[in-house]
Amino acid sequence: MSVDMKERVLFTIVHAMDHPGEHAAKMREELMQEHIDHVDTIIDHVVIAGPMFAADNITVVGSMLVYKFDDIEKARLTLQADPYYAAGVWDKISINTFRAALGDVVGGRAF
């Protein structure tokens, strides 16, 4: 059976790794409330978001956000409005579109 990829839901995923060292961790802590306030303003455009951890499940090493956008530029602009971005918490950022095929967000199986 042929599956039309265009029928699947398209999201944008942001994978943002923190700068190594104490400075990023300190900035993350100092700006947490501002970051949360920012996320609250865009919550209708967020599928899921949160911190990523090192193997110890304690040390934060970055953030992952999945936006309901199918436009990388719109996701980039939204991310750039985040206080963590402005403060330089994140070192390496990748932004990619993603077509959801399975899971709760697409009602189980989308093909």
N, CA, C and O atoms as CSV, one atom per row, in Angstrom:
chain,resi,resn,atom,element,x,y,z
A,1,MET,N,N,0.844,-1.172,0.000
A,1,MET,CA,C,0.000,0.000,0.000
A,1,MET,C,C,0.893,1.239,0.000
A,1,MET,O,O,1.851,1.313,0.769
A,2,SER,N,N,0.589,2.192,-0.842
A,2,SER,CA,C,1.325,3.437,-0.933
A,2,SER,C,C,0.783,4.430,0.097
A,2,SER,O,O,-0.429,4.554,0.272
A,3,VAL,N,N,1.690,5.134,0.774
A,3,VAL,CA,C,1.302,6.106,1.778
A,3,VAL,C,C,1.676,7.492,1.282
A,3,VAL,O,O,2.819,7.725,0.889
A,4,ASP,N,N,0.715,8.418,1.298
A,4,ASP,CA,C,0.975,9.794,0.888
A,4,ASP,C,C,1.575,10.541,2.075
A,4,ASP,O,O,0.884,10.818,3.056
A,5,MET,N,N,2.865,10.863,1.982
A,5,MET,CA,C,3.564,11.544,3.072
A,5,MET,C,C,2.936,12.898,3.401
A,5,MET,O,O,3.011,13.347,4.545
A,6,LYS,N,N,2.332,13.541,2.439
A,6,LYS,CA,C,1.748,14.857,2.669
A,6,LYS,C,C,0.534,14.806,3.585
A,6,LYS,O,O,0.134,15.834,4.131
A,7,GLU,N,N,-0.057,13.632,3.762
A,7,GLU,CA,C,-1.215,13.499,4.628
A,7,GLU,C,C,-0.828,13.438,6.102
A,7,GLU,O,O,-1.675,13.635,6.973
A,8,ARG,N,N,0.424,13.173,6.381
A,8,ARG,CA,C,0.877,13.087,7.767
A,8,ARG,C,C,1.109,14.476,8.343
A,8,ARG,O,O,1.366,15.430,7.608
A,9,VAL,N,N,1.018,14.580,9.650
A,9,VAL,CA,C,1.179,15.852,10.349
A,9,VAL,C,C,2.657,16.242,10.358
A,9,VAL,O,O,3.523,15.423,10.666
A,10,LEU,N,N,2.935,17.505,10.016
A,10,LEU,CA,C,4.307,18.006,9.979
A,10,LEU,C,C,4.556,18.935,11.159
A,10,LEU,O,O,3.795,19.875,11.388
A,11,PHE,N,N,5.618,18.671,11.902
A,11,PHE,CA,C,6.033,19.485,13.038
A,11,PHE,C,C,7.442,19.998,12.788
A,11,PHE,O,O,8.089,19.612,11.814
A,12,THR,N,N,7.909,20.863,13.666
A,12,THR,CA,C,9.304,21.299,13.632
A,12,THR,C,C,9.929,20.977,14.983
A,12,THR,O,O,9.401,21.340,16.034
A,13,ILE,N,N,11.060,20.292,14.931
A,13,ILE,CA,C,11.770,19.868,16.143
A,13,ILE,C,C,13.010,20.729,16.329
A,13,ILE,O,O,13.786,20.944,15.398
A,14,VAL,N,N,13.178,21.218,17.561
A,14,VAL,CA,C,14.376,21.966,17.927
A,14,VAL,C,C,15.144,21.141,18.947
A,14,VAL,O,O,14.603,20.732,19.975
A,15,HIS,N,N,16.400,20.907,18.648
A,15,HIS,CA,C,17.311,20.191,19.539
A,15,HIS,C,C,18.407,21.193,19.876
A,15,HIS,O,O,19.230,21.518,19.020
A,16,ALA,N,N,18.429,21.686,21.113
A,16,ALA,CA,C,19.354,22.746,21.511
A,16,ALA,C,C,20.243,22.267,22.651
A,16,ALA,O,O,19.777,22.061,23.772
A,17,MET,N,N,21.521,22.093,22.355
A,17,MET,CA,C,22.485,21.655,23.359
A,17,MET,C,C,23.085,22.871,24.051
A,17,MET,O,O,23.463,23.846,23.403
A,18,ASP,N,N,23.168,22.800,25.384
A,18,ASP,CA,C,23.743,23.892,26.167
A,18,ASP,C,C,25.247,24.016,25.912
A,18,ASP,O,O,25.911,23.057,25.519
A,19,HIS,N,N,25.762,25.228,26.148
A,19,HIS,CA,C,27.207,25.408,26.194
A,19,HIS,C,C,27.723,24.584,27.358
A,19,HIS,O,O,27.073,24.524,28.402
A,20,PRO,N,N,28.867,23.953,27.206
A,20,PRO,CA,C,29.423,23.208,28.345
A,20,PRO,C,C,29.884,24.166,29.441
A,20,PRO,O,O,30.215,25.321,29.172
A,21,GLY,N,N,29.903,23.681,30.656
A,21,GLY,CA,C,30.417,24.469,31.768
A,21,GLY,C,C,29.342,25.090,32.628
A,21,GLY,O,O,28.145,24.942,32.379
A,22,GLU,N,N,29.800,25.780,33.635
A,22,GLU,CA,C,28.911,26.334,34.654
A,22,GLU,C,C,28.124,27.563,34.199
A,22,GLU,O,O,27.028,27.808,34.702
A,23,HIS,N,N,28.660,28.333,33.263
A,23,HIS,CA,C,27.984,29.576,32.876
A,23,HIS,C,C,26.578,29.292,32.324
A,23,HIS,O,O,25.612,29.935,32.735
A,24,ALA,N,N,26.465,28.353,31.414
A,24,ALA,CA,C,25.153,28.037,30.831
A,24,ALA,C,C,24.201,27.528,31.910
A,24,ALA,O,O,23.027,27.899,31.928
A,25,ALA,N,N,24.699,26.685,32.802
A,25,ALA,CA,C,23.856,26.161,33.883
A,25,ALA,C,C,23.363,27.288,34.782
A,25,ALA,O,O,22.205,27.299,35.197
A,26,LYS,N,N,24.244,28.232,35.078
A,26,LYS,CA,C,23.868,29.373,35.913
A,26,LYS,C,C,22.836,30.241,35.206
A,26,LYS,O,O,21.852,30.653,35.821
A,27,MET,N,N,23.046,30.524,33.919
A,27,MET,CA,C,22.096,31.338,33.152
A,27,MET,C,C,20.745,30.632,33.045
A,27,MET,O,O,19.696,31.269,33.143
A,28,ARG,N,N,20.777,29.331,32.845
A,28,ARG,CA,C,19.543,28.546,32.755
A,28,ARG,C,C,18.738,28.699,34.049
A,28,ARG,O,O,17.527,28.914,34.015
A,29,GLU,N,N,19.420,28.586,35.179
A,29,GLU,CA,C,18.747,28.699,36.473
A,29,GLU,C,C,18.202,30.116,36.688
A,29,GLU,O,O,17.061,30.285,37.119
A,30,GLU,N,N,19.017,31.130,36.386
A,30,GLU,CA,C,18.604,32.517,36.593
A,30,GLU,C,C,17.422,32.914,35.706
A,30,GLU,O,O,16.583,33.721,36.106
A,31,LEU,N,N,17.361,32.347,34.509
A,31,LEU,CA,C,16.335,32.744,33.539
A,31,LEU,C,C,15.157,31.776,33.456
A,31,LEU,O,O,14.280,31.934,32.607
A,32,MET,N,N,15.137,30.787,34.327
A,32,MET,CA,C,14.090,29.754,34.221
A,32,MET,C,C,12.680,30.343,34.210
A,32,MET,O,O,11.871,29.957,33.367
A,33,GLN,N,N,12.365,31.258,35.113
A,33,GLN,CA,C,11.009,31.808,35.151
A,33,GLN,C,C,10.694,32.583,33.870
A,33,GLN,O,O,9.589,32.474,33.337
A,34,GLU,N,N,11.648,33.356,33.378
A,34,GLU,CA,C,11.433,34.085,32.117
A,34,GLU,C,C,11.221,33.111,30.960
A,34,GLU,O,O,10.373,33.336,30.097
A,35,HIS,N,N,11.992,32.038,30.951
A,35,HIS,CA,C,11.852,31.006,29.916
A,35,HIS,C,C,10.458,30.376,29.990
A,35,HIS,O,O,9.789,30.221,28.968
A,36,ILE,N,N,10.024,30.016,31.198
A,36,ILE,CA,C,8.697,29.420,31.383
A,36,ILE,C,C,7.610,30.402,30.958
A,36,ILE,O,O,6.634,30.008,30.319
A,37,ASP,N,N,7.771,31.669,31.306
A,37,ASP,CA,C,6.800,32.690,30.893
A,37,ASP,C,C,6.729,32.789,29.375
A,37,ASP,O,O,5.645,32.935,28.810
A,38,HIS,N,N,7.884,32.709,28.714
A,38,HIS,CA,C,7.902,32.737,27.243
A,38,HIS,C,C,7.156,31.531,26.673
A,38,HIS,O,O,6.326,31.669,25.774
A,39,VAL,N,N,7.461,30.359,27.203
A,39,VAL,CA,C,6.796,29.142,26.715
A,39,VAL,C,C,5.286,29.245,26.924
A,39,VAL,O,O,4.514,28.796,26.076
A,40,ASP,N,N,4.859,29.827,28.039
A,40,ASP,CA,C,3.431,30.028,28.277
A,40,ASP,C,C,2.783,30.870,27.176
A,40,ASP,O,O,1.622,30.647,26.835
A,41,THR,N,N,3.513,31.828,26.621
A,41,THR,CA,C,2.941,32.690,25.574
A,41,THR,C,C,2.799,31.968,24.243
A,41,THR,O,O,2.039,32.407,23.380
A,42,ILE,N,N,3.523,30.862,24.065
A,42,ILE,CA,C,3.471,30.126,22.794
A,42,ILE,C,C,2.919,28.718,22.974
A,42,ILE,O,O,3.002,27.898,22.060
A,43,ILE,N,N,2.358,28.433,24.141
A,43,ILE,CA,C,1.968,27.065,24.492
A,43,ILE,C,C,1.042,26.416,23.462
A,43,ILE,O,O,1.085,25.198,23.284
A,44,ASP,N,N,0.217,27.197,22.790
A,44,ASP,CA,C,-0.679,26.636,21.771
A,44,ASP,C,C,0.066,26.149,20.535
A,44,ASP,O,O,-0.507,25.454,19.696
A,45,HIS,N,N,1.338,26.510,20.420
A,45,HIS,CA,C,2.157,26.100,19.278
A,45,HIS,C,C,3.169,25.024,19.640
A,45,HIS,O,O,4.021,24.667,18.826
A,46,VAL,N,N,3.077,24.504,20.867
A,46,VAL,CA,C,4.053,23.536,21.368
A,46,VAL,C,C,3.395,22.172,21.559
A,46,VAL,O,O,2.387,22.046,22.255
A,47,VAL,N,N,3.983,21.151,20.930
A,47,VAL,CA,C,3.524,19.781,21.143
A,47,VAL,C,C,4.092,19.272,22.458
A,47,VAL,O,O,3.378,18.712,23.289
A,48,ILE,N,N,5.396,19.479,22.628
A,48,ILE,CA,C,6.097,19.040,23.828
A,48,ILE,C,C,7.402,19.818,23.921
A,48,ILE,O,O,7.987,20.185,22.902
A,49,ALA,N,N,7.849,20.064,25.127
A,49,ALA,CA,C,9.116,20.773,25.332
A,49,ALA,C,C,9.653,20.426,26.704
A,49,ALA,O,O,8.893,20.120,27.623
A,50,GLY,N,N,10.968,20.476,26.838
A,50,GLY,CA,C,11.561,20.238,28.138
A,50,GLY,C,C,13.051,20.083,28.059
A,50,GLY,O,O,13.637,20.066,26.976
A,51,PRO,N,N,13.671,19.969,29.240
A,51,PRO,CA,C,15.127,19.832,29.299
A,51,PRO,C,C,15.569,18.409,28.948
A,51,PRO,O,O,14.837,17.441,29.154
A,52,MET,N,N,16.780,18.317,28.416
A,52,MET,CA,C,17.419,17.020,28.165
A,52,MET,C,C,18.517,16.846,29.210
A,52,MET,O,O,19.147,17.817,29.629
A,53,PHE,N,N,18.739,15.608,29.623
A,53,PHE,CA,C,19.663,15.324,30.711
A,53,PHE,C,C,20.831,14.461,30.268
A,53,PHE,O,O,20.741,13.715,29.293
A,54,ALA,N,N,21.925,14.579,31.002
A,54,ALA,CA,C,23.077,13.689,30.845
A,54,ALA,C,C,22.678,12.308,31.368
A,54,ALA,O,O,21.565,12.114,31.856
A,55,ALA,N,N,23.596,11.364,31.260
A,55,ALA,CA,C,23.323,9.987,31.681
A,55,ALA,C,C,22.946,9.867,33.153
A,55,ALA,O,O,22.335,8.878,33.557
A,56,ASP,N,N,23.308,10.875,33.964
A,56,ASP,CA,C,22.966,10.819,35.390
A,56,ASP,C,C,21.509,11.189,35.673
A,56,ASP,O,O,21.053,11.088,36.812
A,57,ASN,N,N,20.780,11.617,34.640
A,57,ASN,CA,C,19.379,12.050,34.753
A,57,ASN,C,C,19.193,13.225,35.714
A,57,ASN,O,O,18.089,13.461,36.205
A,58,ILE,N,N,20.267,13.951,35.978
A,58,ILE,CA,C,20.226,15.113,36.863
A,58,ILE,C,C,20.751,16.362,36.152
A,58,ILE,O,O,20.140,17.429,36.213
A,59,THR,N,N,21.880,16.212,35.484
A,59,THR,CA,C,22.554,17.336,34.833
A,59,THR,C,C,21.860,17.687,33.521
A,59,THR,O,O,21.772,16.859,32.614
A,60,VAL,N,N,21.371,18.917,33.428
A,60,VAL,CA,C,20.717,19.376,32.197
A,60,VAL,C,C,21.785,19.683,31.155
A,60,VAL,O,O,22.756,20.385,31.438
A,61,VAL,N,N,21.601,19.155,29.952
A,61,VAL,CA,C,22.568,19.366,28.871
A,61,VAL,C,C,21.966,20.105,27.677
A,61,VAL,O,O,22.677,20.439,26.729
A,62,GLY,N,N,20.674,20.359,27.722
A,62,GLY,CA,C,20.041,21.051,26.606
A,62,GLY,C,C,18.530,21.033,26.711
A,62,GLY,O,O,17.958,20.704,27.750
A,63,SER,N,N,17.903,21.398,25.603
A,63,SER,CA,C,16.438,21.457,25.543
A,63,SER,C,C,15.948,20.842,24.238
A,63,SER,O,O,16.640,20.875,23.221
A,64,MET,N,N,14.749,20.287,24.285
A,64,MET,CA,C,14.087,19.825,23.079
A,64,MET,C,C,12.705,20.441,23.038
A,64,MET,O,O,11.977,20.429,24.030
A,65,LEU,N,N,12.353,20.975,21.891
A,65,LEU,CA,C,11.028,21.549,21.687
A,65,LEU,C,C,10.466,20.990,20.384
A,65,LEU,O,O,11.183,20.873,19.390
A,66,VAL,N,N,9.202,20.654,20.395
A,66,VAL,CA,C,8.517,20.252,19.176
A,66,VAL,C,C,7.378,21.240,18.964
A,66,VAL,O,O,6.415,21.281,19.728
A,67,TYR,N,N,7.512,22.028,17.916
A,67,TYR,CA,C,6.513,23.040,17.581
A,67,TYR,C,C,5.490,22.484,16.593
A,67,TYR,O,O,5.793,21.583,15.810
A,68,LYS,N,N,4.300,23.023,16.639
A,68,LYS,CA,C,3.245,22.647,15.699
A,68,LYS,C,C,3.392,23.376,14.365
A,68,LYS,O,O,2.452,23.418,13.571
A,69,PHE,N,N,4.561,23.946,14.122
A,69,PHE,CA,C,4.812,24.657,12.869
A,69,PHE,C,C,5.326,23.693,11.816
A,69,PHE,O,O,6.000,22.712,12.128
A,70,ASP,N,N,4.996,23.987,10.559
A,70,ASP,CA,C,5.604,23.250,9.459
A,70,ASP,C,C,6.597,24.147,8.719
A,70,ASP,O,O,6.984,23.865,7.585
A,71,ASP,N,N,6.999,25.228,9.381
A,71,ASP,CA,C,7.857,26.246,8.784
A,71,ASP,C,C,9.073,26.457,9.690
A,71,ASP,O,O,8.939,26.962,10.804
A,72,ILE,N,N,10.243,26.075,9.215
A,72,ILE,CA,C,11.461,26.183,10.018
A,72,ILE,C,C,11.746,27.632,10.397
A,72,ILE,O,O,12.178,27.896,11.518
A,73,GLU,N,N,11.515,28.564,9.497
A,73,GLU,CA,C,11.796,29.966,9.805
A,73,GLU,C,C,10.913,30.479,10.940
A,73,GLU,O,O,11.378,31.225,11.802
A,74,LYS,N,N,9.651,30.084,10.939
A,74,LYS,CA,C,8.750,30.473,12.027
A,74,LYS,C,C,9.236,29.875,13.353
A,74,LYS,O,O,9.195,30.540,14.388
A,75,ALA,N,N,9.691,28.636,13.318
A,75,ALA,CA,C,10.237,27.997,14.517
A,75,ALA,C,C,11.495,28.722,14.974
A,75,ALA,O,O,11.688,28.941,16.170
A,76,ARG,N,N,12.344,29.094,14.032
A,76,ARG,CA,C,13.583,29.799,14.368
A,76,ARG,C,C,13.282,31.138,15.055
A,76,ARG,O,O,13.906,31.476,16.060
A,77,LEU,N,N,12.344,31.880,14.517
A,77,LEU,CA,C,11.976,33.171,15.103
A,77,LEU,C,C,11.365,32.990,16.496
A,77,LEU,O,O,11.627,33.787,17.397
A,78,THR,N,N,10.572,31.967,16.668
A,78,THR,CA,C,9.974,31.675,17.975
A,78,THR,C,C,11.061,31.325,18.979
A,78,THR,O,O,11.036,31.792,20.117
A,79,LEU,N,N,12.008,30.508,18.560
A,79,LEU,CA,C,13.108,30.121,19.425
A,79,LEU,C,C,13.970,31.335,19.795
A,79,LEU,O,O,14.400,31.465,20.941
A,80,GLN,N,N,14.216,32.204,18.843
A,80,GLN,CA,C,15.050,33.382,19.096
A,80,GLN,C,C,14.411,34.347,20.088
A,80,GLN,O,O,15.106,35.184,20.665
A,81,ALA,N,N,13.106,34.246,20.296
A,81,ALA,CA,C,12.415,35.087,21.284
A,81,ALA,C,C,12.549,34.527,22.703
A,81,ALA,O,O,12.161,35.184,23.669
A,82,ASP,N,N,13.096,33.321,22.827
A,82,ASP,CA,C,13.247,32.678,24.136
A,82,ASP,C,C,14.405,33.316,24.899
A,82,ASP,O,O,15.471,33.531,24.324
A,83,PRO,N,N,14.217,33.621,26.176
A,83,PRO,CA,C,15.303,34.195,26.989
A,83,PRO,C,C,16.568,33.330,27.020
A,83,PRO,O,O,17.673,33.867,27.100
A,84,TYR,N,N,16.426,32.018,26.961
A,84,TYR,CA,C,17.615,31.156,26.929
A,84,TYR,C,C,18.440,31.417,25.665
A,84,TYR,O,O,19.670,31.433,25.708
A,85,TYR,N,N,17.754,31.618,24.555
A,85,TYR,CA,C,18.454,31.914,23.301
A,85,TYR,C,C,19.192,33.245,23.418
A,85,TYR,O,O,20.378,33.337,23.104
A,86,ALA,N,N,18.481,34.269,23.870
A,86,ALA,CA,C,19.056,35.614,23.976
A,86,ALA,C,C,20.264,35.635,24.914
A,86,ALA,O,O,21.206,36.394,24.686
A,87,ALA,N,N,20.248,34.814,25.961
A,87,ALA,CA,C,21.335,34.785,26.938
A,87,ALA,C,C,22.487,33.877,26.501
A,87,ALA,O,O,23.524,33.829,27.162
A,88,GLY,N,N,22.308,33.164,25.398
A,88,GLY,CA,C,23.369,32.290,24.920
A,88,GLY,C,C,23.521,31.004,25.701
A,88,GLY,O,O,24.619,30.453,25.769
A,89,VAL,N,N,22.446,30.515,26.290
A,89,VAL,CA,C,22.499,29.242,27.017
A,89,VAL,C,C,22.823,28.109,26.049
A,89,VAL,O,O,23.612,27.218,26.363
A,90,TRP,N,N,22.211,28.153,24.876
A,90,TRP,CA,C,22.384,27.052,23.920
A,90,TRP,C,C,23.594,27.275,23.033
A,90,TRP,O,O,23.831,28.383,22.552
A,91,ASP,N,N,24.347,26.224,22.823
A,91,ASP,CA,C,25.558,26.238,22.017
A,91,ASP,C,C,25.266,25.770,20.598
A,91,ASP,O,O,25.523,26.486,19.630
A,92,LYS,N,N,24.731,24.573,20.487
A,92,LYS,CA,C,24.445,23.975,19.176
A,92,LYS,C,C,22.947,23.766,19.058
A,92,LYS,O,O,22.328,23.137,19.917
A,93,ILE,N,N,22.373,24.295,17.997
A,93,ILE,CA,C,20.930,24.209,17.783
A,93,ILE,C,C,20.684,23.600,16.413
A,93,ILE,O,O,21.231,24.057,15.409
A,94,SER,N,N,19.855,22.565,16.382
A,94,SER,CA,C,19.409,22.039,15.092
A,94,SER,C,C,17.889,22.167,15.030
A,94,SER,O,O,17.186,21.943,16.015
A,95,ILE,N,N,17.412,22.528,13.859
A,95,ILE,CA,C,15.972,22.693,13.646
A,95,ILE,C,C,15.613,21.927,12.379
A,95,ILE,O,O,16.148,22.190,11.303
A,96,ASN,N,N,14.709,20.988,12.527
A,96,ASN,CA,C,14.301,20.148,11.407
A,96,ASN,C,C,12.798,19.945,11.406
A,96,ASN,O,O,12.164,19.920,12.461
A,97,THR,N,N,12.234,19.802,10.226
A,97,THR,CA,C,10.831,19.402,10.161
A,97,THR,C,C,10.761,17.887,10.348
A,97,THR,O,O,11.722,17.158,10.099
A,98,PHE,N,N,9.602,17.451,10.789
A,98,PHE,CA,C,9.396,16.047,11.138
A,98,PHE,C,C,7.965,15.673,10.793
A,98,PHE,O,O,7.027,16.362,11.195
A,99,ARG,N,N,7.790,14.595,10.057
A,99,ARG,CA,C,6.461,14.116,9.732
A,99,ARG,C,C,6.078,13.001,10.689
A,99,ARG,O,O,6.691,11.934,10.699
A,100,ALA,N,N,5.053,13.263,11.495
A,100,ALA,CA,C,4.609,12.292,12.484
A,100,ALA,C,C,3.906,11.122,11.803
A,100,ALA,O,O,3.019,11.314,10.971
A,101,ALA,N,N,4.309,9.921,12.164
A,101,ALA,CA,C,3.720,8.730,11.576
A,101,ALA,C,C,2.998,7.864,12.607
A,101,ALA,O,O,2.012,7.200,12.287
A,102,LEU,N,N,3.489,7.876,13.831
A,102,LEU,CA,C,2.929,7.030,14.886
A,102,LEU,C,C,2.877,7.786,16.199
A,102,LEU,O,O,3.707,8.660,16.452
A,103,GLY,N,N,1.909,7.455,17.029
A,103,GLY,CA,C,1.853,8.002,18.375
A,103,GLY,C,C,0.553,8.712,18.696
A,103,GLY,O,O,-0.311,8.885,17.837
A,104,ASP,N,N,0.433,9.118,19.948
A,104,ASP,CA,C,-0.774,9.760,20.437
A,104,ASP,C,C,-1.146,11.018,19.651
A,104,ASP,O,O,-2.323,11.259,19.384
A,105,VAL,N,N,-0.146,11.816,19.283
A,105,VAL,CA,C,-0.394,13.100,18.630
A,105,VAL,C,C,-1.126,12.929,17.297
A,105,VAL,O,O,-1.892,13.801,16.886
A,106,VAL,N,N,-0.887,11.808,16.635
A,106,VAL,CA,C,-1.544,11.563,15.343
A,106,VAL,C,C,-2.625,10.499,15.441
A,106,VAL,O,O,-3.063,9.953,14.428
A,107,GLY,N,N,-3.051,10.208,16.655
A,107,GLY,CA,C,-4.140,9.255,16.843
A,107,GLY,C,C,-3.728,7.805,16.690
A,107,GLY,O,O,-4.543,6.971,16.295
A,108,GLY,N,N,-2.497,7.492,16.991
A,108,GLY,CA,C,-2.025,6.114,16.909
A,108,GLY,C,C,-1.107,5.917,15.727
A,108,GLY,O,O,0.107,6.094,15.821
A,109,ARG,N,N,-1.713,5.547,14.607
A,109,ARG,CA,C,-0.950,5.263,13.386
A,109,ARG,C,C,-1.501,6.134,12.271
A,109,ARG,O,O,-2.700,6.106,11.996
A,110,ALA,N,N,-0.636,6.906,11.629
A,110,ALA,CA,C,-1.081,7.851,10.597
A,110,ALA,C,C,-0.894,7.307,9.186
A,110,ALA,O,O,-0.888,8.069,8.219
A,111,PHE,N,N,-0.742,5.996,9.067
A,111,PHE,CA,C,-0.621,5.399,7.729
A,111,PHE,C,C,-1.260,4.037,7.700
A,111,PHE,O,O,-1.260,3.376,6.662
